[in-house]
Amino acid sequence: MVEFICVIDIIYEHMCSICASEKSFSNRITEAREKLGLSQRAAAREWGFTQATLRAWESGDRNPAGLYKEKLERVLRRVLGE
């Protein structure tokens, strides 16, 4: 029983860290856009996404994946100096 509880604790901590990192990703997107002085609409157009997609990423409702995430990571590194 004790081992089972430990496994649940480990899984819970892992899930919390995933949520925290995804949330910080959405914050980084917003930070980069605001640093450039762009509206969501202008940033989406410039970066090649729809405004609805960018809004969902910034709010944390959805997360970019695949090529979109790679492209966005390049933008974030360039703008935020990461």
Beta strands, then each sheet from edge to edge (+ up, - down):
end
